[in-house]
Amino acid sequence: KSYVRATFSSALQDLTAIGDFDLTQQGPSGSGNVPLFRFFDSSSKRLVSLYRQNVSSGTSSTIYVNYGGTYYPTSGKLTLGSWATLGIHLIFNGAASTVTISLNGSQIYSTTSANLGTAGISTIQIGNETAAQQFTALVDNVSVQTGTAATTPPTNTSPPTISGTPQSGQTLNASPGTWNGSQPINYAYQWQRCDTNGNNCTPISGATGPSYPLTGSDVGATLDVVVTASNTAGSSTATSTATAVIQPGSLPPNIVALWHMDETSGTTMYDSAGNHNGTLYKVQTGLAGWSGSAYGFNGASSYASVPSSPELNPGSANITMTIHLKTTGTPPPPPADWDIFRKGLYTSVGGEYKMEFQQSGQASCGFEGSGGYAEIQGGPALNDGNWHTIACAKTATQIQLIVDGTLVASKNATIGTIAPSDPVVIGARPGSDWYQGQLDEASIQIG
């Protein structure tokens, strides 16, 4: 159980509660659910509950409201790993009470014939007061006020802007611009690829964060970003000015291996930065990729293996391994997981470095060397069917996890020397922990 409560000095007969929720993990399906808002009278009797029902498959599920001992489905759904703004308005008037619920500014449930009694609300709660359901939820920007919230939709007063060097290999960053309207205002991003004049723009699949790493696919084009601002009153969009034409870039320094995964046939995974070609085992080639083509992994027998080489061992130097993934699957519960990228095992002489995918949908990084072992996990759930970029890095004093250009987890650690004689394996731990989904553009940078 985990919850936060606020008790009012006197019972409220007319109130509106608004909050931002990001559910990153649900419990078992069936009767289980993730409680969002709960409302109690002065005797701690639960009067109204707003929750999301758990599901056995997929990431989207219906929002329900419970009052008078009966649950009612709304027309809204919450998706794991995505922020959403929920609002609920309650008026206590016996059998003619009002319940109105909104999701991202749109009404998803309304009735004026709820029997809520006349006691009113004395306590509001976020989360669950009983140890009954398993869930992980992030909550932000919660407000409660008496009466109907007087809100105005967002209006843009200064357009979004883009900063960064327009060159392949660099990262662009978007600022949402300036907006008027009732707070809180949430921002969503969609990067677009345009012609050299900034016209004929088309959305880039998976490019929905405030940062965008430029690739060879962007060379010769311009980019803009569309920002959608939303609150409980509605939403509005604004578009930035397009960038300059994206220029070619060079490989980052100290790249010792770069597998573009652009092969459309055969069983060889070619290294474009060195001589570290790998072998494909039951991997599907030629799929639409993050850049060019990508590989598909079946979750049961697919993997790529690259023979060991001293060049692929960092020793005591810094190392960064990077890959792009796209999946809608969910790994088994811990201690099992999916292995995305690894060299060595925990039991290997010389240690290991690895990138894994956990049941929560989050990525994790692990490093073991002569100085010990350290592991980190964090960031959003990535099994949403969009392309995501993951990087695991080790320095002399720290390990880091970067997702879609944002540092999501770090830990001070002195790993020491890493030099296993095992091959580099992508898409599995040898013989187990099979990844299911697509992978593209894997690299190892040392130094």
C-alpha positions as CSV (number, residue, x, y, z in Angstrom):
1,K,0.0,0.0,0.0
2,S,1.1,3.5,-0.7
3,Y,-1.0,6.7,-0.5
4,V,-1.2,10.4,0.3
5,R,-4.1,12.0,2.1
6,A,-5.4,15.5,2.8
7,T,-8.2,16.1,5.3
8,F,-10.2,19.3,5.1
9,S,-11.3,21.5,8.0
10,S,-14.9,20.9,7.1
11,A,-16.8,18.6,4.7
12,L,-17.0,19.9,1.1
13,Q,-20.3,19.6,-0.8
14,D,-18.9,20.7,-4.2
15,L,-15.3,20.1,-5.1
16,T,-13.1,19.6,-8.1
17,A,-9.9,17.6,-8.0
18,I,-7.3,17.6,-10.9
19,G,-4.0,15.7,-11.2
20,D,-1.4,14.4,-13.6
21,F,-0.9,10.6,-13.5
22,D,1.7,8.3,-15.2
23,L,1.1,4.6,-14.4
24,T,4.4,2.7,-15.1
25,Q,3.4,-0.7,-13.7
26,Q,0.1,-2.5,-13.1
27,G,-0.6,-5.6,-11.0
28,P,-2.2,-8.9,-12.1
29,S,-5.4,-8.7,-14.2
30,G,-8.8,-9.7,-13.0
31,S,-10.2,-7.9,-10.1
32,G,-7.1,-5.8,-9.5
33,N,-6.9,-2.1,-10.3
34,V,-4.8,1.0,-9.8
35,P,-6.6,3.5,-7.5
36,L,-6.1,7.1,-8.6
37,F,-8.4,9.4,-6.5
38,R,-10.4,8.3,-3.5
39,F,-12.8,10.4,-1.4
40,F,-14.0,9.7,2.2
41,D,-16.5,11.2,4.6
42,S,-15.8,12.3,8.1
43,S,-16.1,8.7,9.4
44,S,-13.5,7.5,6.9
45,K,-16.2,5.8,4.8
46,R,-15.1,5.6,1.1
47,L,-17.7,7.4,-1.0
48,V,-16.1,7.7,-4.4
49,S,-13.2,6.0,-6.0
50,L,-11.6,6.7,-9.4
51,Y,-9.3,3.9,-10.7
52,R,-7.9,2.1,-13.8
53,Q,-8.6,-1.6,-14.2
54,N,-5.7,-4.0,-14.7
55,V,-5.5,-6.0,-17.9
56,S,-3.8,-9.2,-18.9
57,S,-2.4,-7.9,-22.2
58,G,-1.7,-4.6,-23.8
59,T,-1.0,-1.3,-22.1
60,S,-4.3,0.6,-22.3
61,S,-7.2,0.0,-20.0
62,T,-10.5,1.6,-19.0
63,I,-10.9,4.2,-16.2
64,Y,-13.8,3.4,-13.8
65,V,-15.6,5.3,-11.1
66,N,-17.2,3.6,-8.1
67,Y,-19.9,5.1,-5.8
68,G,-22.9,3.7,-4.0
69,G,-21.3,0.3,-4.1
70,T,-21.4,0.1,-7.9
71,Y,-18.6,0.6,-10.4
72,Y,-19.2,2.4,-13.7
73,P,-16.9,2.4,-16.8
74,T,-16.0,5.7,-18.3
75,S,-15.2,6.3,-22.0
76,G,-11.6,7.1,-21.1
77,K,-8.5,4.8,-21.1
78,L,-5.1,5.2,-19.5
79,T,-2.0,3.8,-21.2
80,L,0.9,2.6,-19.2
81,G,3.9,4.9,-19.4
82,S,2.1,8.0,-20.6
83,W,1.2,11.1,-18.6
84,A,-2.5,12.0,-18.5
85,T,-4.5,14.7,-16.7
86,L,-7.6,13.5,-14.8
87,G,-10.2,15.7,-13.3
88,I,-13.3,14.8,-11.2
89,H,-16.1,17.2,-10.1
90,L,-18.5,16.1,-7.3
91,I,-21.6,17.8,-6.1
92,F,-23.4,16.2,-3.1
93,N,-27.2,16.4,-3.4
94,G,-28.6,13.1,-2.2
95,A,-30.0,11.0,-5.0
96,A,-29.5,13.9,-7.4
97,S,-25.7,14.2,-6.9
98,T,-23.3,15.0,-9.7
99,V,-20.2,13.1,-10.9
100,T,-18.3,14.5,-13.8
101,I,-14.9,13.1,-15.0
102,S,-12.5,14.5,-17.6
103,L,-9.4,13.1,-19.2
104,N,-6.9,15.5,-20.8
105,G,-9.6,18.2,-20.9
106,S,-12.3,16.0,-22.5
107,Q,-15.3,14.7,-20.6
108,I,-15.4,10.9,-20.3
109,Y,-18.2,10.5,-17.7
110,S,-21.1,12.5,-16.4
111,T,-24.2,11.9,-14.3
112,T,-26.6,14.0,-12.2
113,S,-28.4,11.1,-10.6
114,A,-25.6,9.6,-8.5
115,N,-26.7,8.8,-4.9
116,L,-23.8,10.3,-2.9
117,G,-25.8,11.3,0.1
118,T,-25.3,14.7,1.7
119,A,-22.3,14.2,4.1
120,G,-19.8,15.6,1.6
121,I,-16.1,15.0,1.3
122,S,-13.8,15.3,4.3
123,T,-10.7,13.5,3.0
124,I,-9.1,13.1,-0.4
125,Q,-6.6,10.3,-1.1
126,I,-4.1,9.4,-3.9
127,G,-3.2,5.8,-4.0
128,N,-4.3,2.7,-2.0
129,E,-4.7,2.5,1.8
130,T,-5.0,-1.3,1.8
131,A,-2.2,-3.7,0.9
132,A,-4.3,-5.3,-1.9
133,Q,-2.9,-4.3,-5.3
134,Q,0.5,-4.0,-6.9
135,F,1.1,-0.9,-8.9
136,T,3.7,1.9,-9.6
137,A,2.4,5.4,-10.3
138,L,3.9,8.8,-10.7
139,V,1.6,11.7,-9.7
140,D,2.2,15.5,-10.1
141,N,0.3,18.8,-10.1
142,V,-2.6,17.8,-7.9
143,S,-5.1,20.6,-7.0
144,V,-8.4,20.6,-5.2
145,Q,-10.8,23.5,-5.1
146,T,-14.4,24.0,-4.1
147,G,-16.9,24.3,-7.0
148,T,-16.3,23.8,-10.7
149,A,-12.8,24.7,-11.8
150,A,-12.9,27.9,-13.8
151,T,-10.3,26.9,-16.5
152,T,-9.3,28.4,-19.8
153,P,-7.7,26.4,-22.5
154,P,-4.0,26.9,-23.5
155,T,-3.2,29.7,-26.0
156,N,0.2,30.1,-27.5
157,T,1.9,33.6,-27.2
158,S,5.4,32.6,-28.4
159,P,6.0,29.6,-30.7
160,P,8.2,26.6,-29.8
161,T,11.9,26.9,-30.5
162,I,14.7,24.4,-31.4
163,S,18.3,24.5,-30.2
164,G,21.3,22.4,-31.2
165,T,23.6,21.8,-34.1
166,P,21.8,20.7,-37.3
167,Q,24.2,17.9,-38.1
168,S,23.9,14.1,-38.1
169,G,25.1,12.7,-34.8
170,Q,24.0,15.8,-32.9
171,T,20.9,16.2,-30.7
172,L,18.3,18.9,-31.1
173,N,16.3,20.1,-28.1
174,A,12.8,21.7,-28.2
175,S,11.4,24.4,-25.9
176,P,7.6,24.5,-25.7
177,G,7.4,28.2,-26.2
178,T,5.1,30.5,-24.0
179,W,1.5,29.6,-23.3
180,N,-1.4,31.3,-21.5
181,G,-4.2,29.3,-19.8
182,S,-5.1,27.6,-16.6
183,Q,-2.4,25.6,-14.9
184,P,-1.2,22.9,-14.9
185,I,-0.5,22.8,-18.7
186,N,1.1,19.7,-20.1
187,Y,3.2,19.6,-23.3
188,A,3.5,16.8,-25.9
189,Y,6.0,16.9,-28.8
190,Q,6.1,15.6,-32.3
191,W,9.2,16.1,-34.5
192,Q,8.6,16.4,-38.2
193,R,11.0,16.0,-41.2
194,C,10.5,18.7,-43.9
195,D,11.9,19.6,-47.3
196,T,14.8,22.0,-47.6
197,N,12.4,25.0,-47.5
198,G,10.7,23.8,-44.3
199,N,7.6,22.7,-46.1
200,N,5.9,19.3,-46.8
201,C,6.5,18.1,-43.3
202,T,5.7,14.6,-42.1
203,P,5.8,13.2,-38.5
204,I,8.9,11.1,-37.6
205,S,7.8,7.8,-36.0
206,G,8.7,7.6,-32.3
207,A,10.1,11.1,-32.2
208,T,7.8,12.4,-29.4
209,G,10.1,13.7,-26.8
210,P,11.6,17.1,-26.1
211,S,15.0,15.9,-27.6
212,Y,15.7,14.4,-31.0
213,P,19.0,12.7,-32.0
214,L,19.8,13.4,-35.6
215,T,20.7,10.5,-37.9
216,G,21.8,10.0,-41.5
217,S,18.1,9.8,-42.5
218,D,17.8,13.5,-41.6
219,V,20.7,14.7,-43.8
220,G,19.5,17.1,-46.5
221,A,16.2,17.8,-44.8
222,T,15.0,20.3,-42.3
223,L,13.1,19.6,-39.0
224,D,10.4,21.3,-37.0
225,V,8.6,20.3,-33.9
226,V,4.8,20.5,-33.1
227,V,4.0,21.2,-29.5
228,T,0.5,20.3,-28.1
229,A,-0.4,22.1,-24.9
230,S,-3.3,20.7,-22.9
231,N,-5.1,21.3,-19.6
232,T,-8.5,20.3,-18.3
233,A,-10.2,22.9,-20.5
234,G,-8.8,21.8,-23.8
235,S,-5.7,21.7,-26.0
236,S,-4.0,23.6,-28.7
237,T,-0.9,23.2,-31.0
238,A,1.9,25.4,-32.1
239,T,4.8,24.7,-34.5
240,S,8.4,25.9,-34.4
241,T,10.3,27.4,-37.3
242,A,12.2,24.8,-39.2
243,T,15.9,24.2,-38.7
244,A,18.6,24.8,-41.2
245,V,19.3,21.9,-43.6
246,I,20.8,19.0,-41.6
247,Q,24.4,18.4,-42.6
248,P,26.3,15.1,-42.7
249,G,28.3,14.2,-39.5
250,S,31.2,11.9,-38.8
251,L,31.3,8.9,-36.5
252,P,31.6,9.9,-32.8
253,P,35.2,9.6,-31.5
254,N,36.3,6.3,-30.1
255,I,33.6,4.2,-31.7
256,V,35.1,0.7,-31.8
257,A,32.0,-1.1,-33.3
258,L,28.9,0.1,-35.2
259,W,26.3,-2.3,-36.5
260,H,23.8,-0.5,-38.7
261,M,21.7,-3.7,-38.9
262,D,20.7,-2.7,-42.5
263,E,21.2,-6.1,-44.0
264,T,18.2,-7.5,-45.8
265,S,19.5,-11.1,-46.2
266,G,22.1,-13.5,-45.1
267,T,23.4,-14.2,-41.6
268,T,26.2,-11.7,-41.2
269,M,25.9,-8.5,-39.1
270,Y,28.5,-6.1,-40.6
271,D,30.5,-3.7,-38.4
272,S,30.9,-0.4,-40.2
273,A,33.4,1.1,-37.7
274,G,35.9,-1.9,-37.4
275,N,36.3,-5.5,-38.1
276,H,33.9,-6.9,-35.6
277,N,31.3,-8.7,-37.8
278,G,28.8,-10.8,-36.1
279,T,26.6,-13.8,-36.9
280,L,22.8,-13.8,-36.9
281,Y,20.8,-16.7,-35.5
282,K,17.1,-16.8,-36.5
283,V,17.0,-13.0,-36.8
284,Q,14.6,-11.4,-39.2
285,T,16.3,-8.8,-41.5
286,G,15.0,-6.0,-43.6
287,L,12.3,-4.6,-41.2
288,A,11.6,-0.9,-41.2
289,G,14.1,0.6,-38.8
290,W,14.9,3.6,-36.7
291,S,17.3,4.5,-39.4
292,G,17.3,2.4,-42.6
293,S,16.5,-1.3,-41.9
294,A,16.3,-3.1,-38.6
295,Y,16.4,-6.7,-37.2
296,G,13.5,-8.6,-35.7
297,F,13.9,-10.9,-32.7
298,N,11.3,-13.6,-32.0
299,G,11.6,-13.9,-28.2
300,A,12.6,-17.6,-28.3
301,S,15.7,-18.2,-30.4
302,S,16.9,-15.0,-32.1
303,Y,20.2,-13.4,-31.3
304,A,23.4,-12.0,-32.8
305,S,26.8,-12.9,-31.6
306,V,30.1,-11.1,-32.2
307,P,33.4,-12.8,-31.4
308,S,35.4,-11.5,-28.5
309,S,38.2,-9.0,-29.2
310,P,40.4,-6.9,-26.9
311,E,39.1,-3.8,-28.8
312,L,35.6,-4.6,-27.4
313,N,36.8,-4.6,-23.8
314,P,37.1,-1.2,-22.1
315,G,39.6,-2.2,-19.4
316,S,39.6,0.7,-17.0
317,A,38.5,3.2,-19.7
318,N,35.0,4.8,-20.2
319,I,32.5,2.8,-22.2
320,T,29.1,3.6,-23.8
321,M,26.9,1.0,-25.5
322,T,24.0,2.4,-27.5
323,I,21.1,0.7,-29.3
324,H,17.6,1.6,-30.6
325,L,14.6,-0.6,-29.8
326,K,10.9,-1.0,-30.6
327,T,8.6,-3.4,-28.8
328,T,5.2,-3.9,-27.3
329,G,6.2,-7.0,-25.3
330,T,6.7,-7.5,-21.6
331,P,9.5,-9.6,-20.1
332,P,8.8,-12.1,-17.4
333,P,9.0,-11.0,-13.7
334,P,12.4,-10.7,-12.0
335,P,14.9,-12.2,-11.7
336,A,14.2,-13.0,-15.3
337,D,14.3,-10.2,-17.9
338,W,15.2,-9.6,-21.6
339,D,18.9,-9.1,-22.5
340,I,19.4,-6.5,-25.2
341,F,23.2,-6.1,-25.2
342,R,25.9,-7.8,-23.2
343,K,29.5,-9.0,-23.1
344,G,30.3,-11.4,-20.4
345,L,28.3,-12.8,-17.5
346,Y,28.4,-12.1,-13.7
347,T,30.4,-15.3,-13.3
348,S,32.8,-14.5,-16.2
349,V,36.5,-14.0,-15.5
350,G,37.0,-10.3,-16.4
351,G,33.5,-9.2,-15.5
352,E,30.7,-8.0,-17.8
353,Y,28.8,-5.1,-19.2
354,K,25.2,-5.4,-20.2
355,M,21.9,-3.7,-21.1
356,E,18.6,-5.3,-20.1
357,F,14.8,-4.8,-20.4
358,Q,12.8,-5.3,-17.3
359,Q,9.1,-6.4,-16.7
360,S,8.2,-2.7,-15.9
361,G,9.1,-1.9,-19.4
362,Q,12.2,0.1,-18.2
363,A,15.8,-0.4,-19.3
364,S,18.6,-1.2,-17.0
365,C,22.4,-1.2,-17.1
366,G,24.9,-3.4,-15.3
367,F,28.7,-3.4,-15.1
368,E,31.1,-5.7,-13.2
369,G,34.8,-5.3,-13.1
370,S,37.8,-5.7,-10.8
371,G,36.3,-3.1,-8.4
372,G,32.8,-4.6,-8.0
373,Y,29.4,-4.6,-9.6
374,A,26.8,-1.9,-10.0
375,E,23.4,-1.8,-11.7
376,I,20.8,0.9,-12.4
377,Q,17.2,1.0,-13.8
378,G,14.9,3.8,-14.6
379,G,13.1,6.0,-17.1
380,P,9.7,5.5,-18.7
381,A,8.2,2.2,-19.9
382,L,9.5,1.7,-23.4
383,N,7.2,-1.1,-24.6
384,D,4.8,1.3,-26.3
385,G,5.5,0.3,-29.9
386,N,7.6,3.4,-30.6
387,W,11.4,3.6,-31.3
388,H,13.5,4.5,-28.3
389,T,17.2,5.1,-27.9
390,I,19.0,3.5,-24.9
391,A,22.6,4.1,-23.9
392,C,24.5,2.6,-20.9
393,A,27.7,4.4,-19.9
394,K,30.5,3.7,-17.4
395,T,33.0,6.3,-16.3
396,A,35.8,6.0,-13.7
397,T,33.4,7.0,-10.9
398,Q,29.8,6.6,-12.2
399,I,27.4,4.5,-14.3
400,Q,24.6,6.1,-16.3
401,L,21.4,5.2,-18.1
402,I,20.3,7.6,-20.9
403,V,16.9,7.1,-22.6
404,D,15.9,9.1,-25.7
405,G,18.7,11.6,-25.0
406,T,17.7,12.2,-21.3
407,L,19.7,10.9,-18.3
408,V,17.2,8.9,-16.3
409,A,19.4,7.1,-13.8
410,S,22.9,7.4,-12.5
411,K,24.9,5.9,-9.6
412,N,28.3,6.6,-8.2
413,A,30.4,3.4,-8.6
414,T,34.0,2.4,-9.1
415,I,33.8,-0.6,-11.4
416,G,37.5,-1.0,-12.1
417,T,38.8,-3.1,-15.1
418,I,36.4,-4.9,-17.4
419,A,37.9,-7.4,-19.8
420,P,35.9,-10.6,-20.3
421,S,36.7,-13.1,-23.1
422,D,33.1,-13.7,-23.9
423,P,31.5,-12.7,-27.2
424,V,29.2,-9.6,-27.6
425,V,25.6,-11.0,-27.7
426,I,22.7,-8.8,-28.9
427,G,19.1,-9.9,-28.2
428,A,19.6,-12.6,-25.6
429,R,21.7,-13.9,-22.8
430,P,23.3,-17.0,-24.3
431,G,20.5,-19.6,-24.2
432,S,18.0,-17.5,-22.3
433,D,16.4,-14.1,-21.6
434,W,15.3,-13.8,-25.3
435,Y,14.4,-10.3,-26.4
436,Q,11.1,-9.9,-28.5
437,G,10.9,-6.9,-30.8
438,Q,13.0,-4.9,-33.2
439,L,16.6,-3.6,-32.7
440,D,18.6,-1.1,-34.8
441,E,21.9,0.8,-34.9
442,A,24.0,-0.8,-32.1
443,S,27.4,0.7,-31.1
444,I,30.2,0.4,-28.6
445,Q,32.2,3.5,-27.8
446,I,35.4,3.2,-25.6
447,G,37.4,6.0,-24.2
